[in-house]
């Protein structure tokens, strides 16, 4: 399992996540989730933890869609 797959699996395991997609060209994940069931810091923690398991240091950030 590669890093994007591990990160996606870590995010998908969270309650309230509806969909996770990855854009390899931009190295960006798009996460659709229920804000009533899941807070953004929990998603960031899951991304960071999944990266650490793979020997990577991911620093998640929020990007706007413009």
trRosetta pair geometry for C-beta under 8 A, 3 or more apart (Angstrom, degrees):
i j d omega theta_ij theta_ji phi_ij phi_ji
1 5 4.5 -128 -167 96 87 128
1 6 5.3 111 132 -61 117 85
1 9 7.4 -20 -168 -5 145 143
2 5 5.0 94 56 12 70 105
2 6 7.0 -134 102 -7 34 92
2 54 8.0 57 173 -142 38 144
3 6 5.6 -57 -143 37 31 110
3 7 6.2 29 160 -17 67 106
3 50 7.8 119 -163 137 67 97
3 51 6.7 40 -156 -116 109 68
3 54 4.7 152 -102 132 83 164
3 56 5.6 45 -125 -9 137 151
4 7 5.8 -55 -144 39 31 109
4 8 6.1 33 157 -20 66 107
4 22 4.9 96 -169 -162 123 164
4 24 7.0 -56 -66 -91 164 89
4 29 7.8 169 -146 -76 87 102
5 8 5.7 -54 -145 37 29 112
5 9 6.3 29 155 -19 64 107
6 9 5.8 -54 -147 37 29 111
6 10 6.4 32 153 -21 63 106
6 50 4.9 163 133 -177 91 104
6 51 7.9 143 99 -75 118 35
6 53 6.4 -148 174 82 139 117
6 54 5.2 157 57 -53 160 127
7 10 5.6 -54 -149 35 32 113
7 11 6.4 27 155 -15 65 106
7 22 7.8 109 80 -93 113 129
7 29 6.6 -127 127 -60 124 147
7 46 8.0 114 -159 130 65 83
7 47 5.6 34 -152 -134 107 71
7 50 4.4 146 -100 106 54 144
7 51 6.5 27 -85 -58 108 76
7 58 7.1 89 -102 -47 131 171
8 11 5.9 -58 -149 39 30 107
8 12 6.1 28 155 -19 67 111
8 20 5.0 162 -145 115 83 134
8 22 6.0 -80 -70 -39 121 123
8 29 7.0 -174 -86 -123 76 125
9 12 5.7 -55 -140 39 30 111
9 13 6.5 37 157 -29 62 104
9 50 7.3 150 66 -126 80 133
10 13 6.0 -53 -154 24 28 114
10 14 7.8 36 148 -30 56 96
10 46 4.6 168 145 172 103 95
10 47 6.9 157 94 -83 129 34
10 49 6.4 177 -157 82 145 97
10 50 3.6 -126 -11 -67 155 127
11 14 6.0 -46 -170 10 42 114
11 17 5.8 144 152 -123 78 158
11 20 4.9 119 96 -94 130 150
11 29 6.9 158 -22 167 164 151
11 31 5.9 -112 -179 -109 140 126
11 43 6.2 38 -130 -147 98 86
11 46 5.4 133 -87 114 55 135
11 47 6.6 24 -68 -69 104 79
11 50 7.6 -59 -29 -19 73 151
12 17 5.7 -144 -125 101 36 143
12 20 5.6 -108 -65 11 86 133
13 17 7.9 41 49 29 25 139
13 46 7.4 -177 60 -147 97 134
14 17 4.8 88 72 -23 92 118
14 33 7.5 -13 100 -124 121 135
14 38 5.8 83 147 -123 119 137
14 42 6.3 134 -142 134 138 114
14 43 6.6 -115 24 -92 172 68
14 46 5.8 -88 -52 -59 124 160
15 37 5.6 -107 127 162 93 118
15 38 6.4 179 89 -68 64 105
16 33 5.1 58 131 -172 91 97
16 34 4.2 -116 -158 53 91 95
16 35 7.9 150 176 -38 132 11
16 36 7.5 -165 -129 71 127 58
16 37 3.0 -179 -89 96 122 115
16 38 3.4 -171 79 -19 142 112
17 20 6.4 0 176 -43 125 103
17 31 6.5 -61 -137 -166 101 103
17 32 7.5 104 -166 81 61 54
17 33 4.8 -39 -106 -102 52 100
17 34 8.0 -113 -57 14 18 77
17 38 6.6 37 -53 -19 67 171
17 43 7.7 126 -87 -102 111 106
18 32 4.5 -59 68 107 108 98
18 33 5.9 -180 6 -98 83 35
18 34 6.6 102 -39 -33 107 81
19 30 8.0 -6 113 108 95 88
19 31 7.4 169 89 -152 56 41
19 32 4.4 22 48 42 93 113
20 29 6.1 -14 -167 -170 94 110
20 30 7.3 159 -154 81 45 52
20 31 5.3 -4 -106 -106 80 75
20 32 7.7 -145 -66 26 42 68
21 29 7.1 154 81 -157 41 59
21 30 4.9 -7 59 55 93 100
22 28 7.4 165 -153 87 54 40
22 29 5.3 -27 -99 -101 73 72
22 30 7.8 -164 -76 18 27 71
23 26 4.5 16 109 39 120 101
23 27 7.4 -64 91 -7 74 14
23 28 4.9 -2 51 58 107 87
23 29 7.8 -168 17 -81 73 25
23 30 7.2 56 -17 -16 104 102
24 27 6.7 25 -156 -78 37 54
28 63 6.6 -38 -143 23 133 154
29 47 7.3 -160 35 -108 148 125
31 43 5.9 154 109 -153 169 144
33 37 7.4 -125 170 70 93 95
33 38 4.9 -68 165 67 132 133
33 43 6.9 -146 -12 -72 161 133
34 37 4.3 39 92 24 113 109
34 38 6.2 95 70 18 68 96
35 38 7.0 -86 -119 64 25 66
35 39 7.8 60 -157 -98 64 45
38 42 5.7 -117 -165 67 83 133
38 43 6.7 76 157 -48 118 97
39 42 5.1 99 65 -1 77 104
39 43 7.8 -145 101 -3 45 85
40 43 5.6 -53 -154 33 42 112
40 44 6.4 42 151 -19 71 103
40 62 6.9 0 -168 -78 141 123
41 44 5.4 -51 -146 37 38 115
41 45 6.3 42 154 -22 67 103
42 45 5.7 -50 -148 34 32 113
42 46 6.5 34 151 -20 63 104
43 46 5.7 -54 -151 34 33 112
43 47 6.5 33 152 -19 65 104
43 60 7.3 -165 118 167 83 165
44 47 5.8 -54 -151 35 32 111
44 48 6.3 31 153 -18 66 108
44 60 4.2 -157 -133 70 80 137
45 48 5.7 -55 -146 39 31 112
45 49 6.1 31 156 -19 66 109
46 49 5.8 -54 -142 39 29 111
46 50 6.2 30 158 -19 64 107
47 50 6.0 -56 -146 36 27 109
47 51 6.4 28 155 -18 62 108
47 58 5.4 -106 147 115 93 138
47 60 4.4 91 77 -63 146 129
48 51 5.9 -59 -153 36 28 112
48 52 6.5 29 152 -21 64 106
48 58 5.6 -148 -105 77 47 91
48 59 7.4 41 -100 -100 98 36
48 60 6.4 -96 -49 -6 84 104
49 52 5.7 -53 -148 33 32 113
49 53 6.7 36 153 -22 63 102
50 53 5.7 -51 -154 30 33 114
50 54 6.8 17 153 -6 64 109
50 58 7.5 -5 73 27 82 144
51 54 5.9 -70 -153 45 34 102
51 56 4.1 -87 -170 86 90 97
51 57 6.3 115 136 -118 126 8
51 58 3.4 -177 -54 1 162 109
52 55 7.6 51 -171 -71 32 16
52 56 7.2 -102 -67 65 25 55
52 57 7.3 48 -85 -98 70 53
52 58 8.0 -105 -34 24 63 87
